[in-house]
Amino acid sequence: MTDEINNLRTWGFTGFIPVKDLRLISDKLPNIRGVYVVIRDKDITPTFVEKGSGGFFKGKDPNVSIDELKSNWVKDSKIVYIGKAGDPGKKATIKTRLEQYLRFGGGKNVGHYGGRFIWQLSDAEELLFAWKTLPDEIPSEIEAQLIDDFKKLHNGKRPFANLK
């Protein structure tokens, strides 16, 4: 599993900053489009909480049952979510997208409902965020490729919090 993190570094991912620290320095995130991953750098089985810290976007409860969380968990991976920030013609950047994700995880009514399962991990504040800037590539295409590659390694399963 450590190979996953080493591979991300080799592929040009940077950051690897815990949520609790990223909240304090989010203004230093790259203001450019790209892809990002959320990593749980622990080898022990996670503990899930009934009520996570995610916000109720458009009044929808972001929480799901513990059984659903357990069924989505990918045992042999540290990567729990893969996301994109921006595409040609879109204004989103790594900075704006991760700030949204963190605000959502802080209980705010923010548009980052995708990936919400991470906020029901008891150690969500310790998760690491890493990113790769893509000024000349299309983030949605790279995100799709990363998810496809993940699925090939994990018997067709998507990362834990990638729901579709």
Biotite code that builds the C-alpha atoms (Angstrom):
import biotite.structure as struc

atoms = struc.array([
    struc.Atom([0.000, 0.000, 0.000], chain_id="A", res_id=1, res_name="MET", atom_name="CA", element="C"),
    struc.Atom([2.897, 2.344, 0.598], chain_id="A", res_id=2, res_name="THR", atom_name="CA", element="C"),
    struc.Atom([3.595, 1.817, -3.100], chain_id="A", res_id=3, res_name="ASP", atom_name="CA", element="C"),
    struc.Atom([0.402, 3.772, -3.834], chain_id="A", res_id=4, res_name="GLU", atom_name="CA", element="C"),
    struc.Atom([1.807, 6.872, -2.146], chain_id="A", res_id=5, res_name="ILE", atom_name="CA", element="C"),
    struc.Atom([5.203, 6.429, -3.784], chain_id="A", res_id=6, res_name="ASN", atom_name="CA", element="C"),
    struc.Atom([3.476, 6.016, -7.156], chain_id="A", res_id=7, res_name="ASN", atom_name="CA", element="C"),
    struc.Atom([1.508, 9.214, -6.614], chain_id="A", res_id=8, res_name="LEU", atom_name="CA", element="C"),
    struc.Atom([4.727, 11.087, -5.855], chain_id="A", res_id=9, res_name="ARG", atom_name="CA", element="C"),
    struc.Atom([6.341, 9.597, -8.970], chain_id="A", res_id=10, res_name="THR", atom_name="CA", element="C"),
    struc.Atom([3.339, 10.706, -11.056], chain_id="A", res_id=11, res_name="TRP", atom_name="CA", element="C"),
    struc.Atom([3.847, 14.284, -9.861], chain_id="A", res_id=12, res_name="GLY", atom_name="CA", element="C"),
    struc.Atom([1.389, 14.545, -6.972], chain_id="A", res_id=13, res_name="PHE", atom_name="CA", element="C"),
    struc.Atom([2.368, 16.971, -4.231], chain_id="A", res_id=14, res_name="THR", atom_name="CA", element="C"),
    struc.Atom([0.882, 18.137, -0.952], chain_id="A", res_id=15, res_name="GLY", atom_name="CA", element="C"),
    struc.Atom([0.171, 15.063, 1.183], chain_id="A", res_id=16, res_name="PHE", atom_name="CA", element="C"),
    struc.Atom([-1.167, 17.396, 3.866], chain_id="A", res_id=17, res_name="ILE", atom_name="CA", element="C"),
    struc.Atom([-3.577, 16.276, 6.624], chain_id="A", res_id=18, res_name="PRO", atom_name="CA", element="C"),
    struc.Atom([-7.060, 17.821, 6.643], chain_id="A", res_id=19, res_name="VAL", atom_name="CA", element="C"),
    struc.Atom([-6.459, 19.477, 10.023], chain_id="A", res_id=20, res_name="LYS", atom_name="CA", element="C"),
    struc.Atom([-3.395, 21.301, 8.629], chain_id="A", res_id=21, res_name="ASP", atom_name="CA", element="C"),
    struc.Atom([-4.837, 21.970, 5.191], chain_id="A", res_id=22, res_name="LEU", atom_name="CA", element="C"),
    struc.Atom([-7.680, 23.930, 6.775], chain_id="A", res_id=23, res_name="ARG", atom_name="CA", element="C"),
    struc.Atom([-5.067, 26.374, 8.111], chain_id="A", res_id=24, res_name="LEU", atom_name="CA", element="C"),
    struc.Atom([-3.127, 26.849, 4.873], chain_id="A", res_id=25, res_name="ILE", atom_name="CA", element="C"),
    struc.Atom([-5.734, 26.409, 2.131], chain_id="A", res_id=26, res_name="SER", atom_name="CA", element="C"),
    struc.Atom([-4.880, 29.871, 0.821], chain_id="A", res_id=27, res_name="ASP", atom_name="CA", element="C"),
    struc.Atom([-1.546, 28.402, -0.320], chain_id="A", res_id=28, res_name="LYS", atom_name="CA", element="C"),
    struc.Atom([-3.139, 25.758, -2.571], chain_id="A", res_id=29, res_name="LEU", atom_name="CA", element="C"),
    struc.Atom([-2.461, 25.999, -6.327], chain_id="A", res_id=30, res_name="PRO", atom_name="CA", element="C"),
    struc.Atom([-4.989, 28.181, -8.088], chain_id="A", res_id=31, res_name="ASN", atom_name="CA", element="C"),
    struc.Atom([-4.958, 26.050, -11.237], chain_id="A", res_id=32, res_name="ILE", atom_name="CA", element="C"),
    struc.Atom([-6.925, 23.077, -12.490], chain_id="A", res_id=33, res_name="ARG", atom_name="CA", element="C"),
    struc.Atom([-5.877, 19.513, -11.753], chain_id="A", res_id=34, res_name="GLY", atom_name="CA", element="C"),
    struc.Atom([-6.734, 16.294, -9.962], chain_id="A", res_id=35, res_name="VAL", atom_name="CA", element="C"),
    struc.Atom([-6.504, 15.372, -6.306], chain_id="A", res_id=36, res_name="TYR", atom_name="CA", element="C"),
    struc.Atom([-6.629, 12.320, -4.088], chain_id="A", res_id=37, res_name="VAL", atom_name="CA", element="C"),
    struc.Atom([-7.592, 11.726, -0.488], chain_id="A", res_id=38, res_name="VAL", atom_name="CA", element="C"),
    struc.Atom([-5.425, 9.196, 1.338], chain_id="A", res_id=39, res_name="ILE", atom_name="CA", element="C"),
    struc.Atom([-5.854, 7.315, 4.589], chain_id="A", res_id=40, res_name="ARG", atom_name="CA", element="C"),
    struc.Atom([-2.272, 6.448, 5.481], chain_id="A", res_id=41, res_name="ASP", atom_name="CA", element="C"),
    struc.Atom([-3.040, 3.763, 8.051], chain_id="A", res_id=42, res_name="LYS", atom_name="CA", element="C"),
    struc.Atom([-2.924, -0.006, 7.859], chain_id="A", res_id=43, res_name="ASP", atom_name="CA", element="C"),
    struc.Atom([-5.656, -0.612, 10.429], chain_id="A", res_id=44, res_name="ILE", atom_name="CA", element="C"),
    struc.Atom([-9.336, -1.075, 9.658], chain_id="A", res_id=45, res_name="THR", atom_name="CA", element="C"),
    struc.Atom([-11.176, 2.235, 9.902], chain_id="A", res_id=46, res_name="PRO", atom_name="CA", element="C"),
    struc.Atom([-13.835, 3.107, 12.409], chain_id="A", res_id=47, res_name="THR", atom_name="CA", element="C"),
    struc.Atom([-16.948, 4.701, 10.951], chain_id="A", res_id=48, res_name="PHE", atom_name="CA", element="C"),
    struc.Atom([-19.250, 7.131, 12.731], chain_id="A", res_id=49, res_name="VAL", atom_name="CA", element="C"),
    struc.Atom([-23.039, 7.301, 12.411], chain_id="A", res_id=50, res_name="GLU", atom_name="CA", element="C"),
    struc.Atom([-23.047, 11.074, 11.954], chain_id="A", res_id=51, res_name="LYS", atom_name="CA", element="C"),
    struc.Atom([-20.107, 12.517, 10.083], chain_id="A", res_id=52, res_name="GLY", atom_name="CA", element="C"),
    struc.Atom([-19.117, 16.147, 9.851], chain_id="A", res_id=53, res_name="SER", atom_name="CA", element="C"),
    struc.Atom([-20.363, 16.669, 6.263], chain_id="A", res_id=54, res_name="GLY", atom_name="CA", element="C"),
    struc.Atom([-22.817, 19.440, 5.504], chain_id="A", res_id=55, res_name="GLY", atom_name="CA", element="C"),
    struc.Atom([-26.428, 18.987, 4.472], chain_id="A", res_id=56, res_name="PHE", atom_name="CA", element="C"),
    struc.Atom([-26.131, 20.211, 0.864], chain_id="A", res_id=57, res_name="PHE", atom_name="CA", element="C"),
    struc.Atom([-29.560, 21.246, -0.463], chain_id="A", res_id=58, res_name="LYS", atom_name="CA", element="C"),
    struc.Atom([-31.047, 19.743, 2.693], chain_id="A", res_id=59, res_name="GLY", atom_name="CA", element="C"),
    struc.Atom([-29.799, 16.219, 1.896], chain_id="A", res_id=60, res_name="LYS", atom_name="CA", element="C"),
    struc.Atom([-28.322, 14.222, 4.756], chain_id="A", res_id=61, res_name="ASP", atom_name="CA", element="C"),
    struc.Atom([-24.779, 13.223, 3.683], chain_id="A", res_id=62, res_name="PRO", atom_name="CA", element="C"),
    struc.Atom([-24.627, 10.332, 6.146], chain_id="A", res_id=63, res_name="ASN", atom_name="CA", element="C"),
    struc.Atom([-25.227, 6.707, 5.205], chain_id="A", res_id=64, res_name="VAL", atom_name="CA", element="C"),
    struc.Atom([-25.418, 3.540, 7.273], chain_id="A", res_id=65, res_name="SER", atom_name="CA", element="C"),
    struc.Atom([-22.317, 1.963, 8.766], chain_id="A", res_id=66, res_name="ILE", atom_name="CA", element="C"),
    struc.Atom([-23.107, -1.149, 6.690], chain_id="A", res_id=67, res_name="ASP", atom_name="CA", element="C"),
    struc.Atom([-22.982, 0.887, 3.473], chain_id="A", res_id=68, res_name="GLU", atom_name="CA", element="C"),
    struc.Atom([-19.662, 2.421, 4.486], chain_id="A", res_id=69, res_name="LEU", atom_name="CA", element="C"),
    struc.Atom([-18.254, -1.029, 5.275], chain_id="A", res_id=70, res_name="LYS", atom_name="CA", element="C"),
    struc.Atom([-19.420, -2.404, 1.932], chain_id="A", res_id=71, res_name="SER", atom_name="CA", element="C"),
    struc.Atom([-17.708, 0.452, 0.060], chain_id="A", res_id=72, res_name="ASN", atom_name="CA", element="C"),
    struc.Atom([-14.416, 0.145, 1.942], chain_id="A", res_id=73, res_name="TRP", atom_name="CA", element="C"),
    struc.Atom([-11.481, -1.047, -0.199], chain_id="A", res_id=74, res_name="VAL", atom_name="CA", element="C"),
    struc.Atom([-9.233, -3.018, 2.165], chain_id="A", res_id=75, res_name="LYS", atom_name="CA", element="C"),
    struc.Atom([-6.028, -2.994, 0.137], chain_id="A", res_id=76, res_name="ASP", atom_name="CA", element="C"),
    struc.Atom([-5.834, 0.696, -0.700], chain_id="A", res_id=77, res_name="SER", atom_name="CA", element="C"),
    struc.Atom([-4.833, 3.898, 1.009], chain_id="A", res_id=78, res_name="LYS", atom_name="CA", element="C"),
    struc.Atom([-6.588, 5.989, -1.645], chain_id="A", res_id=79, res_name="ILE", atom_name="CA", element="C"),
    struc.Atom([-10.125, 6.755, -0.487], chain_id="A", res_id=80, res_name="VAL", atom_name="CA", element="C"),
    struc.Atom([-11.173, 9.355, -3.070], chain_id="A", res_id=81, res_name="TYR", atom_name="CA", element="C"),
    struc.Atom([-10.079, 10.688, -6.445], chain_id="A", res_id=82, res_name="ILE", atom_name="CA", element="C"),
    struc.Atom([-11.414, 14.044, -7.630], chain_id="A", res_id=83, res_name="GLY", atom_name="CA", element="C"),
    struc.Atom([-10.968, 16.682, -10.283], chain_id="A", res_id=84, res_name="LYS", atom_name="CA", element="C"),
    struc.Atom([-10.792, 20.451, -10.188], chain_id="A", res_id=85, res_name="ALA", atom_name="CA", element="C"),
    struc.Atom([-11.703, 22.333, -13.324], chain_id="A", res_id=86, res_name="GLY", atom_name="CA", element="C"),
    struc.Atom([-11.825, 21.537, -17.015], chain_id="A", res_id=87, res_name="ASP", atom_name="CA", element="C"),
    struc.Atom([-11.428, 23.800, -20.040], chain_id="A", res_id=88, res_name="PRO", atom_name="CA", element="C"),
    struc.Atom([-14.008, 26.574, -19.711], chain_id="A", res_id=89, res_name="GLY", atom_name="CA", element="C"),
    struc.Atom([-14.624, 25.903, -15.996], chain_id="A", res_id=90, res_name="LYS", atom_name="CA", element="C"),
    struc.Atom([-13.519, 28.204, -13.195], chain_id="A", res_id=91, res_name="LYS", atom_name="CA", element="C"),
    struc.Atom([-12.778, 25.553, -10.558], chain_id="A", res_id=92, res_name="ALA", atom_name="CA", element="C"),
    struc.Atom([-9.175, 25.148, -9.428], chain_id="A", res_id=93, res_name="THR", atom_name="CA", element="C"),
    struc.Atom([-7.474, 22.843, -6.967], chain_id="A", res_id=94, res_name="ILE", atom_name="CA", element="C"),
    struc.Atom([-7.659, 25.679, -4.439], chain_id="A", res_id=95, res_name="LYS", atom_name="CA", element="C"),
    struc.Atom([-11.380, 26.394, -4.887], chain_id="A", res_id=96, res_name="THR", atom_name="CA", element="C"),
    struc.Atom([-12.380, 22.720, -5.077], chain_id="A", res_id=97, res_name="ARG", atom_name="CA", element="C"),
    struc.Atom([-10.448, 21.633, -1.997], chain_id="A", res_id=98, res_name="LEU", atom_name="CA", element="C"),
    struc.Atom([-11.682, 24.646, -0.035], chain_id="A", res_id=99, res_name="GLU", atom_name="CA", element="C"),
    struc.Atom([-15.241, 23.569, -0.930], chain_id="A", res_id=100, res_name="GLN", atom_name="CA", element="C"),
    struc.Atom([-14.504, 20.000, 0.135], chain_id="A", res_id=101, res_name="TYR", atom_name="CA", element="C"),
    struc.Atom([-13.075, 21.152, 3.459], chain_id="A", res_id=102, res_name="LEU", atom_name="CA", element="C"),
    struc.Atom([-15.998, 23.529, 4.113], chain_id="A", res_id=103, res_name="ARG", atom_name="CA", element="C"),
    struc.Atom([-18.420, 20.687, 3.335], chain_id="A", res_id=104, res_name="PHE", atom_name="CA", element="C"),
    struc.Atom([-16.483, 18.474, 5.779], chain_id="A", res_id=105, res_name="GLY", atom_name="CA", element="C"),
    struc.Atom([-16.797, 21.263, 8.335], chain_id="A", res_id=106, res_name="GLY", atom_name="CA", element="C"),
    struc.Atom([-20.582, 20.999, 8.205], chain_id="A", res_id=107, res_name="GLY", atom_name="CA", element="C"),
    struc.Atom([-21.300, 23.795, 5.734], chain_id="A", res_id=108, res_name="LYS", atom_name="CA", element="C"),
    struc.Atom([-24.024, 23.659, 3.062], chain_id="A", res_id=109, res_name="ASN", atom_name="CA", element="C"),
    struc.Atom([-21.524, 23.531, 0.193], chain_id="A", res_id=110, res_name="VAL", atom_name="CA", element="C"),
    struc.Atom([-21.582, 21.825, -3.191], chain_id="A", res_id=111, res_name="GLY", atom_name="CA", element="C"),
    struc.Atom([-19.185, 18.949, -2.587], chain_id="A", res_id=112, res_name="HIS", atom_name="CA", element="C"),
    struc.Atom([-21.619, 16.123, -1.881], chain_id="A", res_id=113, res_name="TYR", atom_name="CA", element="C"),
    struc.Atom([-19.442, 13.723, -3.901], chain_id="A", res_id=114, res_name="GLY", atom_name="CA", element="C"),
    struc.Atom([-16.804, 12.143, -1.721], chain_id="A", res_id=115, res_name="GLY", atom_name="CA", element="C"),
    struc.Atom([-18.922, 12.678, 1.372], chain_id="A", res_id=116, res_name="ARG", atom_name="CA", element="C"),
    struc.Atom([-18.181, 9.222, 2.825], chain_id="A", res_id=117, res_name="PHE", atom_name="CA", element="C"),
    struc.Atom([-14.769, 10.392, 4.047], chain_id="A", res_id=118, res_name="ILE", atom_name="CA", element="C"),
    struc.Atom([-16.445, 12.601, 6.637], chain_id="A", res_id=119, res_name="TRP", atom_name="CA", element="C"),
    struc.Atom([-17.879, 9.486, 8.340], chain_id="A", res_id=120, res_name="GLN", atom_name="CA", element="C"),
    struc.Atom([-14.402, 8.135, 9.049], chain_id="A", res_id=121, res_name="LEU", atom_name="CA", element="C"),
    struc.Atom([-13.536, 8.653, 12.715], chain_id="A", res_id=122, res_name="SER", atom_name="CA", element="C"),
    struc.Atom([-10.072, 9.835, 11.678], chain_id="A", res_id=123, res_name="ASP", atom_name="CA", element="C"),
    struc.Atom([-11.190, 12.153, 8.847], chain_id="A", res_id=124, res_name="ALA", atom_name="CA", element="C"),
    struc.Atom([-9.092, 15.054, 10.142], chain_id="A", res_id=125, res_name="GLU", atom_name="CA", element="C"),
    struc.Atom([-5.965, 12.926, 9.650], chain_id="A", res_id=126, res_name="GLU", atom_name="CA", element="C"),
    struc.Atom([-6.651, 12.090, 5.989], chain_id="A", res_id=127, res_name="LEU", atom_name="CA", element="C"),
    struc.Atom([-4.081, 13.420, 3.557], chain_id="A", res_id=128, res_name="LEU", atom_name="CA", element="C"),
    struc.Atom([-4.846, 15.483, 0.481], chain_id="A", res_id=129, res_name="PHE", atom_name="CA", element="C"),
    struc.Atom([-2.452, 15.390, -2.479], chain_id="A", res_id=130, res_name="ALA", atom_name="CA", element="C"),
    struc.Atom([-2.849, 16.997, -5.893], chain_id="A", res_id=131, res_name="TRP", atom_name="CA", element="C"),
    struc.Atom([-1.380, 17.298, -9.332], chain_id="A", res_id=132, res_name="LYS", atom_name="CA", element="C"),
    struc.Atom([-1.735, 20.458, -11.388], chain_id="A", res_id=133, res_name="THR", atom_name="CA", element="C"),
    struc.Atom([-2.787, 19.967, -15.013], chain_id="A", res_id=134, res_name="LEU", atom_name="CA", element="C"),
    struc.Atom([-2.484, 23.274, -16.859], chain_id="A", res_id=135, res_name="PRO", atom_name="CA", element="C"),
    struc.Atom([-2.360, 21.572, -20.270], chain_id="A", res_id=136, res_name="ASP", atom_name="CA", element="C"),
    struc.Atom([-4.527, 18.503, -19.686], chain_id="A", res_id=137, res_name="GLU", atom_name="CA", element="C"),
    struc.Atom([-8.210, 17.879, -19.067], chain_id="A", res_id=138, res_name="ILE", atom_name="CA", element="C"),
    struc.Atom([-8.735, 16.977, -15.391], chain_id="A", res_id=139, res_name="PRO", atom_name="CA", element="C"),
    struc.Atom([-11.928, 14.974, -15.990], chain_id="A", res_id=140, res_name="SER", atom_name="CA", element="C"),
    struc.Atom([-10.041, 12.703, -18.401], chain_id="A", res_id=141, res_name="GLU", atom_name="CA", element="C"),
    struc.Atom([-7.161, 12.189, -15.962], chain_id="A", res_id=142, res_name="ILE", atom_name="CA", element="C"),
    struc.Atom([-9.603, 11.579, -13.082], chain_id="A", res_id=143, res_name="GLU", atom_name="CA", element="C"),
    struc.Atom([-11.435, 8.952, -15.172], chain_id="A", res_id=144, res_name="ALA", atom_name="CA", element="C"),
    struc.Atom([-8.124, 7.261, -16.033], chain_id="A", res_id=145, res_name="GLN", atom_name="CA", element="C"),
    struc.Atom([-7.029, 7.227, -12.388], chain_id="A", res_id=146, res_name="LEU", atom_name="CA", element="C"),
    struc.Atom([-10.344, 5.671, -11.336], chain_id="A", res_id=147, res_name="ILE", atom_name="CA", element="C"),
    struc.Atom([-10.136, 3.089, -14.143], chain_id="A", res_id=148, res_name="ASP", atom_name="CA", element="C"),
    struc.Atom([-6.587, 2.204, -13.097], chain_id="A", res_id=149, res_name="ASP", atom_name="CA", element="C"),
    struc.Atom([-7.756, 1.889, -9.484], chain_id="A", res_id=150, res_name="PHE", atom_name="CA", element="C"),
    struc.Atom([-10.615, -0.414, -10.510], chain_id="A", res_id=151, res_name="LYS", atom_name="CA", element="C"),
    struc.Atom([-8.219, -2.667, -12.414], chain_id="A", res_id=152, res_name="LYS", atom_name="CA", element="C"),
    struc.Atom([-6.135, -3.096, -9.267], chain_id="A", res_id=153, res_name="LEU", atom_name="CA", element="C"),
    struc.Atom([-9.108, -3.641, -6.932], chain_id="A", res_id=154, res_name="HIS", atom_name="CA", element="C"),
    struc.Atom([-11.440, -6.135, -8.626], chain_id="A", res_id=155, res_name="ASN", atom_name="CA", element="C"),
    struc.Atom([-13.617, -3.471, -10.220], chain_id="A", res_id=156, res_name="GLY", atom_name="CA", element="C"),
    struc.Atom([-14.171, -1.467, -7.034], chain_id="A", res_id=157, res_name="LYS", atom_name="CA", element="C"),
    struc.Atom([-13.989, 2.313, -7.099], chain_id="A", res_id=158, res_name="ARG", atom_name="CA", element="C"),
    struc.Atom([-12.202, 4.209, -4.327], chain_id="A", res_id=159, res_name="PRO", atom_name="CA", element="C"),
    struc.Atom([-14.196, 4.176, -1.080], chain_id="A", res_id=160, res_name="PHE", atom_name="CA", element="C"),
    struc.Atom([-15.782, 7.630, -1.475], chain_id="A", res_id=161, res_name="ALA", atom_name="CA", element="C"),
    struc.Atom([-16.101, 7.709, -5.298], chain_id="A", res_id=162, res_name="ASN", atom_name="CA", element="C"),
    struc.Atom([-19.756, 6.819, -5.578], chain_id="A", res_id=163, res_name="LEU", atom_name="CA", element="C"),
    struc.Atom([-20.264, 7.070, -9.333], chain_id="A", res_id=164, res_name="LYS", atom_name="CA", element="C"),
])
